[in-house]
Amino acid sequence: MLKIVQKNQNIFLLLAIISILVGVFAYVGDSEFGGSDGHAEEYITQADPDYKVWFSNIWEPPGPEIESLLFAVQAAIGAGVVCYVIGYYKGKKTGESIQE
C-alpha cells in the first residue's frame, strides 16, 4: 500500500512541476531583462558594423526570464544527475564495505 501512495505522490509532484512550467510560459509573455549576451551583441555591432552573424537560434524564447528559467532548469537537472552519480558510487562503496 505504501508503494502505491509513493508512486501516486511522485506522479502528483511531476504534474505539479509541469503545470508550473506551463503556467510560467503562458503568464510571462514578453519581458525585459538584459544579460551579458545583449551587451556583447551591442558591443560587436558598435565595434564592427559590417559583422555578419554566422549562427542563429533554432527557437527564440518569448522573453529573457523564460531563457533564465530554462537555464536554471538545465542547471538543476545537471546538478541532480551529478549528485545522483556521486551518491550512487558512494552508496555502492559503503555497501561493499558493509558486506565484507
Protein Blocks (a to p, Z undefined) as FASTA:
>chain_A
ZZmmmmmmmmmmmmmmmmmmmmmmmmnmpaddddfklmmmmmmmmmmmmbccfbdcfbdc
fbfklmmmmmmmmmmmmmmmmmmmmmmmmmmmmmmmmmZZ
